Amino acid sequence: MEAQGPSPPLNQGGWITFPFFIATMAGLTLAVGGWSNNIIVYLIEEFNFKSVDAAQIANIINGCINLFPIVGAIFADSFLGSFVVVIISSSLSLVGVMLLTLTAILDPLKPPSCESGSSSCRQPSKPQLFVLYTSLASIGAAGTRFTLATMGADQFNNTNHQGVFFNWHFFTFYAATLISVVGIIYVEDKVSWALGFGLCVLANLFALVIFVLGKRYYRFLKPQGSPFTRLACVIVAAFQKRNVLLSSKLEDYYQEPQERQNKMVETITSPSNNFKFLNRAALIKVRDNNLTSGIKKPWNICTLQQVEDLKTLIRISPLWSTGILLCTPIAIQISLIVLQALAMDRHLGANFQIPAGSMIVFVMITTSITLAIIDRFLIPMWQKVFGRSLTPLQRIGLGHVLTISSMGVSALVESKRHNAAQSHKLTGNSVAPISVLWLVPQLVLVGAAEAFHFPGQVSLYYQEFPKSLKSTAAAMVALFIGIAFYLGAAMVDLMRKTTEWLPNGINDGRMDNVYWALTVIGIVNFGYYLVCAWLYKYQNFEKAEHSESNSS
């Protein structure tokens, strides 16, 4: 049996919507993955960017891709609703990828081709850069990833069903990315950039059409207005009443009015004892009377539920902050892997060469397989052995350990590659006599790490955030990923200025030291995470789990 909750209208919500959300996610991921995972190579080969500069631009692009969802989620929660946000951002993506395709087709939109690394290479003009950067408005697709996840989870009442949906949502994301880095990137490298980007256009169009076709089956939740304004009111009202004594009587606090059977009734919420100073925002004073028809001055008094919503965000914010330094090493690794692959032997046999941008395929394969193992084997086994589900915090913790391990392995492998280059007296970005397959172990580890911590993060915030912030909750993962890419770009820039680890020619530097530094950062951050996880008390996860176990 499902946990108690509002029943969806007939033929709306539930598993009938599942194929539409999964197909939409697959198409949009193919579109974005087909160009974003190979953008470093495109910038180097077609726009004559230097290698580390191209990697930095890729970090900024990925940062935008992951920051845009928070904007989409705010609009979804506050004004437009998830359906409209997905339509708008998918359409922006379609326009952006079409423009990027034109840069590959039309010669005037890019500088003349030349030998990579040559001093005679002409840099792109300002109009060409304008067109290139404008085409990257395809970051609009990023506004759909987590808004789409939240809208899909809203189709279910049961927490376990929502968890299953999140698992398959992320499985689809990684499986589709796998197809894009194997198929589309191969077409870009071996056939033509124009055809590869054209396939991205078709995938984006397919996703948009499928999503619209499923509209009749979706359950729609009305946006409740800006939740951030409601939360800001709590701070202002609490400050205004900072000298007022708190009351121990529940009736002295303003409750949330809700309409039931055409009558306005109060939803009873008890004030919690932590961050008690905020309780003053809901404390009713003499001048706050006559509140039966709603708050007349929201900046003077708030409902107790608004106060508790803000407290929830404060309690979970330390855990959220650990995700930034968890993802920063991964963000740096994603760009550096391409540069390493370009300076390694990528041949498999006499005639086949692995595209440098396709190395991420090993992350996608591992993540997809690990997600399936977690969903089909690990979680059921965990429930049998321990009598309860694997918690989101446990999943995230395992992700930390695997990510740290990946950075350590990366340092060892890069040291081996660097030694091979030095023994043959290679400089610049010359190809060292070492197989690119040496990069696979670290990619497998980071892929397994992502299978644990990304769904764990989304599940944690979706379940623990206030109801008014459901879309924003899922997009909070994208927010710290975006910050991680920007922070990664800043860290790489700092290392370039203060050390000799990252010159334009990686054979002349010490990239292994970069990975050792990331390993240390990961260990320190993991210690911080353990403290935050130990102090955190679940607000909704254990309640939902207990309710479902009793009703099953």
N, C-alpha and C positions, 0 to 999 in steps of 0.2 A: 504493500500500500504506500501511497505517496504521503509526504508530510502535509500538514494542513496548510492551506493557502487558497487564494482565489482561483476558482475554476475558470479555465479559458472558455471563450465563446465556442459554440459548436463549429467544428472544422477549422478552428484557429488555434495555433500553438501546438506543442507536442512534436512528436517524431516526424510528422508529415512535412514539417518545415526543414528537417535536417538536410535532405539532398540539395535544397536550394542554397542554404548557407555554405555547405561544403563545396559545391560547385563554384559559387561566387568566390570563395576564398582561394580555390585552386587557380581560377583564371587570373585574379588580381596578383597572386603570388608569382605566377608564370611571367606576367607582364613586367613586374618590378624586378624579379630575380634575373630575368634575361638581360637586362642592361646594367643594373646596379652592381652585380657581382663581377662584371667585366669592364667597369668604367675606368679603372686604373690603366688597363692595357689600351683602351680606346684613347684615353688622353695622351698616353705616351706615343702610340703609333700614329694616330691621326691628327692630334693637335700639338705634337712636339713638346709636351711637358717633360720636365726632368722627373726622374723616378720618385724621389721622396716628395717632391711637390705634388705629383699626381696622387700619391698616397694620402697626403694631407687634405687635398680637395675631396677625395673619396670619403675621408673621415667626416668632413663637414657635411657632405651630401647625406651620409648615413645618419648624422646627427639630426638633420632636417627631417629625414624620413621617419625618425622615431619621435621627434618632438611634435610633429604636426598632429598626431592622434589626440594629444591632450586638448588641442584647440577644437578638434572635431567632437571630442567627448563632452566638452563644456557646452558647446552649442546643442549637442544631442540631449543632454540633461536639462538644459535651461530653456531653450527656445524652439528648436526645429524638430526634435525627435531623431532617433537613430536612423530611420528609413531615409529621410531627406538628406542627412549628413552623408550616408553611404552613397547615395545617388550623386550628390554634388562632388564629393572627393573622387569618385570613380570617373566622373566626366572630366575633371581636371587632369587626372592621370592620363586619360585617353588623349587629350589635346597635347599634353607634354610629351608623351612617347611618340606621337605623330611628328611633332616638331624635331625631336631628336633624330628620328628616321630621316628627315629632310637634310640634317647636317651630314648624314652619311651618304646621301644620294647626290646632293648638289655641291660641286667643287668650290664655288664661291663662298660657301659657308664654313670653310676650314682652310688652314694654311697649306701650302704645297707640301707634298710628302718628301721625306728625306730619310737618310740612314739614322736610326735611333742613336742618340748620344752625340751626333756630329755637331761641331761648333757652328756649322753653316746653316743649321736648321732655322727656318724663319718662324718666329713666334706668332701666334694668332693675333689678329687685329682686334681692336675694341668692338667693332660691330660683330665680328665672329664670336668673340667671347660673350657678347650680349645675347646672341641667339642661343649659344650653348647653355648658358646659365638659365635663360628663360625656359629652355626645353626641360630643364630639371624641375620645372613646376609639376612634373609627373610625381613629385613627392606627395601630391594630393591623394594618391592611392594609399599612402600610409595612414591617412585619416580613417580608413575603413578597417584596418586590421583588428584593432581592439574594440572599436564601436560595433563592428560586425560580430565579434566574440560576445560582447555584452548583450546585443540584441538576440543572438542565438540562444544564450543562456536564459534570457527572459521568457523564452517559449516553454520553459519547464518549471514546475513547482518543486520537484524533488531535488534535494541537494546532490544526491548521488548521480542523478541524471545530468545535472549541470556539470558535475565533475567529469562524467564520461564525454559530454559534449566538448568541454575544454581540451580533453586529451586528444580527441579526434580532430578538433579544430587545429591544434598545433601539429598533429601528425600530418594533416593535409598541407599545412604551411611548409613543413620540412620536405615532404614528399614532392610537392610542386616545385619547390626551390631546387631539389635534386634533379628533377627533369629539366629545369631551365639551365642549370649549370652543366649538365651533360649534353643536352640536345641543342638548345638555343645558342649557348656560348660556342659550341663546336661549329655551328653554322656561321657565327660571326667571325671566328678565327680562320676557318678553312674555306668558306664559300664567299660570303660578303657581309659586311656590317649592315648594309641596307636590308638584306633579307632577314637577318637575325632580329633587327629592331622591328621589321614589319611583322614578324611572328608575335612580338610583344604587343603590337597594336591589335592583332586579331584576338589574342588571349584576353586583353582588357575589354574589348567589345563584347566578347562572349560572356564574360562575368557580369557586365552591366545588364545585358539582355536577360540572363538567367535570374538575376536578382529581382528584376522588375516583374518577370513572369510569376514569381512566387508570392506576390503581394497579397493575393486573395486568401492565402493560408496563414499569414503572419498575425501574431498577437501584438498590438501596438500599445505602448504605455505612453500616456500623455506627459510631456515635459512639465515640470513643476515650477518653472521660473528659476532664476539664477540661485543655485544653492550657496554660492560663495558670498552673495549679498546677505543671505540669511545668517551665515556663519560670522561675517564681519559685524553684523548687528549685535551678536552676543558679546564681542569684545568691547564695543562701544557702550552697550547698556551696562555691562559689568563695571566698566571704569566709572561711569556716571554714578553708580550706586556703591562705590568702593568704601564709603564710610557707613553704609547701612549694615546693621547687625543681621546675620543669617538667622533663619527660623528653622525649628525642628518639625514644624507642622506642614504636612503635605498640602493642605488647602491654601497655604500662603504662597504657593508657586503656581504660575500660570501654565495650564496644560494645553495640549494640542487639540483644537476642536475638529471633529470629523463628522461627516454627514452619514447617518445610519437610519434607514427607513424614513427618509425625508425629515429627520430631526438632527439638530446639531448636538452632539454629545462630546464629552472629553475623553481622550485616550489617556489613561492614568500612567504616568511615568514617575518613578521615585528618583530624587536627586542622589547621585553617587557622591562618595566622600572624597574622591581624589579631585584635585584642582577645584577645591570647594569655592574659591574666590569667584569662579565663573557662575556659580549658582545664583549670585546676586542678579544676574541678567534676567532671570525668570521670577524674581521676588516681587510680589505685588505690593505696591505702595498705595496710599490713599488716592493719589491722583491717577493711578492706573486702573481705577474701577471702571465699571460698564464695559467689560471685555467680552460680553457674550456674543457679540457679532464679529469678533475678530480683533486683532491688534490695531489700534488706531495710530499709535506712534511706535513703529517697529524698532526705532533706534533707542527707545527708552525702556522697552520691555520685550522679552522674547519668550517663546514657549520653552518648557523644560526639555522637550525633545531636541530643540535646536542646540541647547546647552550641551546635552549628552552627545549630539553629533560632533560638535567641535572637540569635545574631550576624546572621542574615538580617534579623530585625526591626530591629536596631540600624542596619544598613547602609541599609535602605530608609526609615527613619523621616524623614530630612531631605526626601526626595522627597515623602513623604506630607504633610509639613507645608506644602509649597508649595500644595497643593490647597485649604487653608483660605482663603488670601487670593486664590486664583483664583476661588473660588465666592462670596466675600463681596460683591463688586460686583454679581454676578448676583442674589444674594439681595435686596440693597437695590433693584436695578432692577426686579425683579418686582413689588414692592409699590408703588414710586413710579410705575410705568407706569400703574397703575389710577387713581391720583390725577390724573396728567396727563391721561389720557383723559377723566375726568369733567369736566375744565376745558377741553376742546377740542370743536370741532364734529365730532360723530360721525355726521352724516347722510350717507347714500349715496343720492342722489335725494331725492324729496319725502317718501317714506313709510317708508324703512328707516333705522334707527339702529343702529350697531354697539354691542353691549353692551360696557361698559368692561372687564369681566372676560374678554372674548373676544379682547382684543388679543394675548394670548399665543399665539393661533392662528398668528400669523406665525412665531413661534419653532418651533412644532411642525412646520409645513409645511416650513420651511427645514431643520430637523434631519432629518426623514424623507427628504427628497429628497437631502440631503448624505450621509446614511448609505448610501442606495442607490448613489449615485455612487461613494463610497469603496469599497464592496464589489464593485461590478460593473466599475468602470473604473479608479479611481485605484490600487488595490492591484495588479491585474494589470499595469497600465502600469508601475508602480514596479518590479515584479519583472523585467519585460522590460528596462527601461533600466538598473537598478542591479544586477540579478542576485540580489536578496534582498528580503525583505518589508519593508514600512514598519514600523519598530519602534514599540512603545508609547510610548517617550520622544519620538520624533519627532511622533507624533500629539498627544501632550499639549502639546508646545511650540507647534505650530500653533494649538492651542486657546487658549493664552496670548495669542498675537499677535492673534487675532480678538476675544477678550474685551476687550483693551485698546482696540482700534479701536472696538468698540461703545460703550465708555464715553465716548470722545472725541466720537463722533457724537451721543451722548445729550446731552452738554453743549451742543453747538452747536444742536441742535434745541430744547432747553429754553430757551436764550437767545432764540431766535426766538419761541417761544411767549410768553415773559415780556414781550418787547418789544411784541408784539401786544396783550397785555393792558394794558400800561402806556399805550400810545398811545390806547386807548379808556377809560383811567382806571377799569379794572376792579379790584375788590378781592375779598378772600375767595376763594371757589372758583367765581366767575362764569365762564361759558364764554367763552373768547377766540375771536375770529373767525379761527381757523386750523384747517385740517383735521387730524383725528386721524391721517390717513395719513402725516403727517410723522414719526410714530413708527416706521414700518415699517422703514426702513433699519437702525436700531440693533437692532431685533428680529431681522432677517435675519442680521446679523453674529453676534449672540449664539447664534442657532440653529445656524449653521455651526460656531461654536466648540464647542458642546456635542457636536455630531456627531463632532468630533475627540477632545476630551479625556475625555469620560465613558467611552466604550468603551475608550479607551486606558488609562485608570486601572484599570478593572475587569480588563482583560486582563493588565496589568502585575502587579497584586497577586495575581491568581489563579495566574499562572505562577511568580511569584517567592517567594510565601509558602510556609512549610513545609506538608507534606501534612496535618498535623493541624489546620491553620488555614484550610482552603479556604473554608468558608462565611464565616468571619470576614474573610478576605482581601477578598472581594467587598463585604462590608458596611463595610469600612474607608472606601470611597468615600462611603457614606451617612453615616458618622460625621463626616467633615470637611465634608460638605454641611450636616449638622445644626449643627455648630459654627459654620459660616459664617452660617447664619440667626440664631443667637443673637448672634454677633459683630456682624452687620449691625444687629440691633435695638439693641445697646449703642452702636454708632457713631452711629446715628440719634439715640438719646437724648442722647449727648454733644454732637452738633451742635446739637440743640434747646436745650441748656442753655448752650452757650458761643458760639453764633452766632445770627444772625437769618435763617438760610437756610431753615428749615423751620417756619414758624408753621402754625396750623391751616388758614389760607387760603393756598394756594400762590402766589396772585397777589401776596401781600404779602411773599414771601420771595425767595430766590435759589437755587432747586433746581439751576440749572446749575453753581453752585459745588460742590455735593455731587458731581456727576458729574466735575468736574475733579479733585476730591480723590481720587475712586476711580480715575481714570486714572493719577494719580501713584503711588498704591498698587500698581496693577497693573504698572506699569513696574518699580518697585523689586522686587516679588515675582518678576517674570520674570527679572531679573538673578540673583536668588537661585536660581531654578530652573535656569538655565543652568549655574551652578556645581555644583549638586547632580547634575545629569544628566551633566556632564562627569566628575565624580569616581566616579559609580556604575558598577559592573561587573556585567553580567547574570550571574545564577547558573544559570538554567534556560532562558531564552528562546532564546539562541543554541545551546545544546546540543540542545534539541528541534527547532529549525529545521534544524540540521545533520543530525540523525538522520533527519528526514523527507525531506530532500532526497536523502540517500543511499539510502533505502528506496523512493523513488518511481521 
